[in-house]
Amino acid sequence: MEQTGRSESERIRDGYRRLREQYGAQAWWPCRSGLRWEIVAGAVLTQNCAWQNVERALERLTAADALAPEAMLALESPMLQELIRPAGFMRQKAAYLKAVAAFVLEHDAALASAPPTATRDWRDRLLSVRGIGRETADDILLYAYGLPVFIIDAYTRRFCAAELTVDATLPYDRLQTLFESSLPCDVELYQQYHALIVEWGKAHRRPRPSGKRD
């Protein structure tokens, strides 16, 4: 798409407008229980995994009455690994889930009441948790705790290259800063834009990204 003569910020803002007109308002992140922990667990499970398989793992956890941080910490690792088998990399992800479960149990209330100005501090803390990279941390902050941070995933990079004429090879944090500096600091806007990009990505599969990567 021709974008000559327009700044990157203008192209990013225009990209949101065009996606909203094409796809309408989105409801994302998928969360049937309405619990923050389901979003946190899903963010870990979706690393290098198609979402359909994450849903299967979440269903198995729910059926076993294990979709809660306390329950995951109480489970023996082999049992947790078996429950999340559909999401792949079950040994690593079971360890990651236990690590982030301990973090959430300690910090959930503080995170839930954190002001937007504390976003970067909490992001740094999350990044110190085993198995939590930048994209996973940002998924958790934006969707589970409503803190303003823009998610950069494989679909975002593809959208940048195909529709915005924005350098999709920029490092994660630089591309994130570009989006955040181009848009109002608004949680709902960030959620909607990311969800719309996901819809665009599904409609323009080439192949589909193998899963979420940090």
N, C-alpha and C positions, 0 to 999 in steps of 0.2 A: 504494500500500500504506500502510495506516495506521501511523504511527510516533509518534503523539502521546505526549508525556510522557517520551520517551527522548532522551538526549543524542546529539549527532552521533557521538561516538566509539562509543557503544553501537550505534548504527545501522550504522556502518561495520563493526564487528566481527561483528554479526549478519548483515550482507550476505554476508560471506565464508562464514560457516557455512551459510547457505541455498544459496549457489551450489555449495559443495563437496558438499552433500547431493544437489543436483539433477544436477550434471554429473560429479562424481567428480574424481579427480586428473588433471591435465593434463600434457602434454609439450610445452612451448613455451619457447623459440623454435625453429621448424623449422630444422634444420641437418643436412644429409646428410653433409657431410664431417667433421664433428666439430671443425673448425678455428674458432678465434675470429674469424679474418678473414672467414669467410663470414657470421657474424652482423653484424660491423661493416659489411660491404658491403651486406648486406640492409637494415640500418637506414637507410642512406643511400638506397638504391634505392626503398624503400617510401614515401618522402615523396611525398604526393599521387598514390599509385599503388596499385591493387589488388594483393593478394599474389600472385595467379595470374600477373600480368605480371612481378612480381619474380622468381618462380621461373623463368620463361622466360629472363629476363636472366641469372640465375645459371647456368642450364644452358648458355647460349651461352658464358659466360665459362669454365665448366669444360671444355667441348668444345674451346675454343681454348687450353687450358692457361694461362689468364690469371686464375684465381681465387686470387691471392696478391698481397700488397701490392707485392712486388718486380716482379712481372709487370705490374701495372697502371702502375707508375711507368715501366717500360721501354716500354710501348706508346705509339705515336703517338696523340695525342688523337683524330683522326678514326677510327682503328680501334677504340679503346675506346668511342667514341660509338656506333659501329655495333653493337658487341656488346651494349650495354645498351639499344638502341633500344626493346625491348618495355616497358621501365619508364618511358618518356616523359622529357621534359625532358633529353634525352641530353647536350646540350652542358654544361648546368649540372652535371648529376650526374657527368659524367666529370671535370670540374674538382674537384668535391667529393671524389670517390673518390681522386684523386691527392693532394689535400691531406691527407685523413685517413690515406691509406697512408703518407705521409711521417711523420706524427705517430706512427702505430703502430710503424713500424720503429724510431723513436727511443725510444719509451717502453713498448713491449709488456712487457718483463720487469718493469719497475717497476710497471706497472699490474697485472700478473698477481699480484704479491706484495704489493700495497698493502693495508694494514689498513683496516677499516671507517671508522676515524676520519679517513682521508685522502680519503673519498669526495667531499666538497665541493670540496676543492682540485683533484682530478682533473676534477671536473665543470666547474669554472671554466676549466681548461686546455683541455678539449675544446670548450667554448663559444667559444674564441678561434680555432678551426679553421674555415676557410671552409666554409660549407654545413651546419655542425653547430649546430642549435638545441637547445632544452631537451629536447624529446621524443626526438630522435635521440640526444643525449648520454646520456639516461637509459636508452634501449634498450641502448646499447653497454655502459654501466657495469653494468647489472643482469644482462644475459644473456651478454655476452661475457666480462666480468671478475668477475662474482659480487660486485659491491659493492652495498650496500643503499640503493637509491633507488627510490621508487615512481613508476611511469609514469602520467602523465595524458594520455590520448588521447581521441578523440571518443567512443569507447565508454564510457570512464570517466565522462565528463560526462553522457552519456545515462543511464547506470546510476544516477548520483547523483540525477538529476532524477526518474527513473521509480520507483526502488526504495528509495532511502535518505532522501528528502526532505532532501537536502543541496544547498546552492546551487551549481548546476552552472556558474554564470557567474563564479565566483571566479577571479582571476588564477591562472595555472598554478602558481606557486610557493606561493601560499596554499593552494590545494586540495591540493597535494602535501604540504605541512606538516601539514594536517589529517589526511590518511591516515596519515602516518608517526608522528604523535603519538598516534594512536588504536590503533596496532598495535605488537606487538613488533618490534624491529629485527632482522629475519630475512630473509635473501635468498630462501630457498625459499618463505616465506610471500608475499613480495612478488611473486615469479615466478608462484606459483599463483593468487594473487588476480587479477593482471593477466590471466593466461591464461583464468581463469574468466569474467572480465568480457568478454573477446573472444568466448568461446563464447556467453555471454548475448546479446551484440550480434548475433552471426550468427543466433541464433534469433529475434531481434526486429528484423529489418531493417525500415527504413521509408521512405526509402531508405537504402542502405548509405552510410557515410561515403566520400568520394572517395578517401581515403588518409590517411596519418599526417601530422599537422601539428604544427609546433612552436609 
